[in-house]
Amino acid sequence: MSLPPGLLISAPASGTGKTTLMLGLLRALTRAGAQVQPFKSGPDYIDPGFHGAACGRASVNLDSWAMRPGLLHRLIAACDGADLALAEGSMGLFDGVACPGESGTGASADIAALTGWPVVLVLDVSGQAQSAAAVARGFAAMRPDVALAGVVLNRVASPRHEALVRAGMQAAGIEVLGALPRLASIEMPNRHLGLVQAEEHAALDDILNAAADFIAQNMDLPRIIAAARPTGITAPNATRTAPPPGQRVALARDAAFSFVYPHLLESWRAAGAEILPFSPLADQAPDGSADACWLPGGYPELHAGRLAAATRFRAGLQDFARTRPVHGECGGYMAMGTALIDKDGARHEMAGLLGLVTSFAKRKMHLGYRLARLHSALPGHAPGSRLRGHEFHYSTILDQPDAPLAEVTDANGAAVPETGSRRGNATGTFFHMIAEAT
């Protein structure tokens, strides 16, 4: 096994420019002939899709709160054979939860410490000059096990502004790896859950090329590559893979149901399971030869009318659930319910496997890590199993008459009312599973 050196792109806070730098570097380095393996720190379905589009290699999620060290090591080994590993952090570098999980608090700094990858810190320097060096110096000193490769100055207003910020960095002993002027044309479009999915963006390739041009013009790419350090694991530790829901798994997969972590699908396949995709939006029913059905999260609220009109899908799912298990996560859970009310207040009938009624007419954010102890089995996991995952949606529960599926708490141990539910062979949760808990 030959693991390449790596870097982690992070920042003091969200909205500072991490994603623009990450995508620009991925595309620019790939165009230059490098094989770059992307990673994403934390629970995120959207950014990895853009990473893959930028460089042609599937991005891998790394999560220190939800994943055991052995699983993290196995996933980091995805960079085997690449020239460079490049990870994008989430939120601020040291932002995580108060109570550690399997391998840390979920902070991007945990991944930097585990791998030995130095941090490229993106600083929004608008509205400040030499004072930015104090921020950088504080980040450099915060954790002895996390190294700072240098900073990228973002949203620089003028050459004079850049010179002042650089002077402050030089006095503080902080290396400046690049300076990026304001450029709104390559900012990614947003949706209520974050970035629009990569496959939905018609002009994505043009945006990625523009980002690459922008980064190549304003940064010294050889210096970036030289700042990388060896990956601190030599081989993946042995770790139990996640058990599959069944031997043959019907998996909903289209624009409404796309949020499933690749490492889970890999684990299912490694255990010998066969995955049989189908599209509810194309009015397809789950494969009749499957022995379990899984509906991932996504954006069912954007396609509620089509799902309500997909009579073959709904009838097929109902027939499947009479004899075999069906499980849904978040959007899949909503689609298994009785009805979904969209943002305009229109009611759409769903599959009716569960009594759940959800509404987007009154939005309320539900966000955070989740630890669940199952009261009843869900496909692949026995009663009493403990699962780690995360919840991120804006729907409100209007009715949930079925038995609770699990006892669910947040990362601090506080009870969460979204317990999931079960009825017959149907189960569903609002949290997305990441891994089994110890």
N, C-alpha and C positions, 0 to 999 in steps of 0.2 A: 504494500500500500504506500502511495506517495501523495501525502497531503501538502498542498501549496501553502505559502504564507497568506495572511489575511489582514483585513482592516474592518473596523466597525464604524459606520457613519452615524453620528448622534448629534445631539443639540441640547441646549438648556431647557427647551420646551417644545411643544407641538407648534406647527405653523411657522417654523424657522427656515425651512428650505431643505430638509433632509431628503425628501422624495425627489425633488428636482435634481439635486446633486447625485443621488443614487442612480436614477435612471440615465442621466447624462453620462456618468462614468461608465455604466454598464454598456451603453450603446457605443460610446467613443472607444473604449478599450476593445470591444468586440470588433468594431470596424478596423481597428489596428491589427487584428489577427490574434488577440489574446482569448483564451478560454477562461471565462470568469464564472464562478459558481456563486449565485446569489442566495442570501439567507434573509429572513425577517425575524426580528426578536419580538416575541409576544404574540397574542392571539389576533390574527388578521387574515382575512380571506382575500382582500382586495389588492393590497400592494404586491403580493407574490405574483399575481397575474400580470401586472405591469413589468415586474422584474423579468419574467420569462419572455415576454414580448420584446424586451429590450436586448436580451443577450442570447436567446435560444436555448437556455438551460432552465429546467424547472426549479423554482425557488422553494426553499425549505424553511418551515417555521421552527424556531427554537424558543422554548418557554421554560424559564427556570422555576416558576411557581408550580406548573402542572406536570412537568416531565422529570423523571428520575435521571440521575447522572448517566446510567447505562443507555437510556434512550437518547439523551442528548448526544452522547458520544457516537452512537450509531448514525444519527442524523447528520452530525457534523462530517462524518466520513463520506457524505455525498460529494464533497469537494475533491475526492480522490481523482487524480489525473488532470485537474484544472491547473491553470497558471496562477490564479489568484482567487481567494475567497473574499467576498464583499458582503457584509451584513448591514442591513438597515435597522436602526433602533426604533423604539416607539416612545412617544412622549419625550420627557427629558431623560438624560443619561442615567440618573440615579433614581428615577421615579418608579416605585413599586408599591406593594402593599405592606402593611405594618407587620403582619405575621408571616414568616417564611413558609414556603411550601416544600416541594420535593427537593429542589436544588437551590432555592433562593427566593427572593421576593417578587420575581417577575421583572426586575429592572434590567435594562439593556447592559448595565455595568456588570451584571452577573455573567452574561455571555462573554463579554470582553475578558473578564478574569478567568473564566473556564478555559477559553481557547488561547489566551495570550495575544489576541489581536489588539493592536493599538487603536485608539479612538481618533477619528477625524471629527473634530467638533465644529459644527456649522453655527456661526454666530450671526444673528441679525444685528448689524451695527448701526441701523438707522436711528438717529437721535442721540448718538454718543460717539466718542472718539477714543482717547486714551483709556477711558474708563472700561472699555471692553476688555482690556488686558487683565483687569482685576477679576472679571468673570472667568476668563480662561485660566488664570492662575489658581483660582479656587477650585475649578473642576480638575485641574492637574493634580492638586494636593488632596482631594477628597478621599480617595481610596488608594492605599499603597499598592494594591494588587491590580490596579487598572492604569495602564500607560496611555499618555496623550501623545499622539503622533504630531499633532499640530492643529491649526484652526483654518477654516475657510471663512473669509469675511463675506457675508451676504448682504445684498441691498445697499451697496456702497453708492453714495450720492455723487461723488466727483473725485478727480485725481487728488485734490487737496485733502478731502475727507479720508481717502485711502492712506495717504502719507501720514496723517495724524494717527490713525489706528495702527498702522505698521510701526510707528515710532513707539507707541505704548507696548506693543507686543515684543519688540526688540528689547526694551528696557526690562520686561518681565521674563525674558528668556523663553518666549513661546514662538515656535516656528509658524510662519504664515505659508500655507500651502496653495493659496489662491484667493482672489478677490473678485466677487461677482457683482456687477452692477444690477440695478433693478431691471427686470425684464418680465412683464406680465404675460407675454404671448405664449409662454410654455407652461403656464400654470394649469394644473389638471382640473377638470370640471368636478364639482361636488354634488353629492346626493345626501339625503339625510343620514345615511349610515357611513358616509365617507366618500371615497372616490367612486365614480362610475366604473363598472367592471371593464376590464381591458377589452373583452370581446365586443362590448357595446359601443366602443369609441371608433367611429369611422375614420377619423383623421389621426389615429394613434401613431402610425408609423411616421407621419410628417412631424408630429410633436416630439417623438423620440429622437429623430434626426436633428431637429432644431435644438433640443436639449443637449445632444452630443456636441453640436457645433459650438454652442454657448460655453459648455464646460471646457472643450479643447482650446478655445480662444482665450480663456481667462484663467486656466490652470496649467501647471507643468505636470503632464501625465507621468513622465518618467520619475519625478519626485514622489508622486503619489504611490507608484509601484514600489519605489525604494523604501518607502515608509512602512510597508507591510512587514510583519514578523511571522516566524514559523508557527503553524498551528500546533497548539500544545497537547494534542492527543496523538498517540502513535497508532492506535488501533481501537475500533469500537469495542466497548465492554459487552459481554453477553447480557442480553436483556430479553425478557419475555415479550413477545409481540402481543398486540391486542387481539383477543379472540374474535373471529368473524361472527356476524349474526347468523350465518348458516353456511352450508356447503355451496349452495347456489343462491346468490343474493341479487334480487331485482333492485336496482338503484335508480331512483328518479334523477335525471340529469338533463337540464335545459336552462334557459334564462331565468326561470322562476325557482329552480332548485339546483344551486351550484356550490353551496357552501359546505364542502366536506374536505377535511384535511388529507392531503396526499399520503401522509405517513400512516394514517389509519387504513387507507386502501391498500398500501403496500403491506401492512401487517396482515390484513385479511388474505391477500394473495399469497403471502409467505406461509400462511397456515393452510394453504391448499384450496381456498375458496375461489369460486368463479363469479365474477361480477357481470351482471346482465343489465346494461343501461336501458332506460326507456324514457320517453318524453311525455309528461302529462299535457304540456302545451300543444303537442301534436295529437292529442287525444289517444295516446297509447296506453294500454293496460300493462300491468306488470307481467313478466313472462310466467306463464302457467307452470313451467317446470321448476321455478325457483321454490326454495323452502323458507325464505324470509324476504321481506320487502323493507327498504330503508328510504325514507324521504328526507333529504337534507334541508337545511335552511336556504334562504335566498330572498327573493322579493315577490312572494305570492300576491301581495297587495297591489302590485303594479299590473298584475295579470289576472285579477280576480274574476273579471267577466269571462275571459277565455276558460279559466278553470271551471267556473260554474256551468259553462256550456259544453264542457268535455265529458259528455255522457258515457262514452266508452271507457274512458279512464276511471270515472267515478264508479261505474258498475263493476268494472274489473277489479278495482281496489276493494270494494265491498265483498265481492265474491272471494277474493284472495284471503281476506281477514276472517272468513268463516272457519277456515281450517288451518291457517298459518299466521305467524306473527308479522305485524306491521308496526314499524316504529318511525316517528317523525321528530325532527329537531327544529325548533323555532318555526320558520316558515313552513316546513313540512308538517309540524304539529298543527299549525293553524289550518292547513289544507285538509287535515284529517278531521277537523272539527265540524260542527253543524253549520256555522255561517261565519263569514268575514265581512265586516262593514268597512268600506273604503273611506278615504279622507273626505269625500264629499257626502258621506252619510248613506250611500247606497248599500243595500244588503245583498250579498252574493252567497248562494247556497254552496257549501263545500261537501266533502265526501260523506260526512255524517257517521264516521266510525266512533267518534267521541262527541260528547255534548258541548264541547268548547265553543264559545262565541267570542270573537275578538273584534276590536274596533280600532281604526286609525283616525276616526273623526276627532277624538280628543287624544292628542299625542302625549305620551309620557315616557321619558327615557328610562330604560332598565339596562344598567351597564355594570359589569364587574365579573371577577372570578367566582366560580361556584364549586362547592364540594357537596356531592350528593351521596346519600346512603339509601340504596334501593329497598323499598318495602316489598316490591314484586319484581319478577324477572323482566328484563328487556332483552331483546335478541342478542345473545352472546354473553350476557352477564346475569348471574344468579342473584336471588334475593340476598340482601346483606352486603352486596358488592359496593365499594366506594369508588366514585368516579370524580375526576377533576375536569372542569370545563369552564366555559365563560358564557355570559348572557349579554346580548346587545340588540335591543329592539325598541320600538316606540309604540307598540300595540298595547291596548288596555283590555283586560279580561272583563267581559260583561257577564259571562256565565261559565261555570266549570263544575258541572254536577257529578262528575265521575270520581272514583276513589283516587286519592293521591298516589303517585307512583313512588315518591321518594321524600326523604327528609333532606331539605336543601338549605345550606348555609352559605354566607359570603366568605371572603378570605379572612375576616376577623372572627368568624364563628357565629355571627348573628343570623337568626332564622330568616329565610327568604320565603315569601308567600307563594311564589311560583313553583309549586311542587311537582309539576307535571301531573299526568293523569293516566288512568288505564280503564279499559272496558273490554272484557273478553280477550281477544288476541291483539288488541290495539293498545299501543302505549305511545306517549309523547312527552317531550320536555321542551321548555323554553331555553335551556342551556345547551350549548354545543359541546360535546365530549371531546376532550383532548387526549386524556390518558387515564388509565387506572391509577388509583391512589394506593400508597403503601398502607 
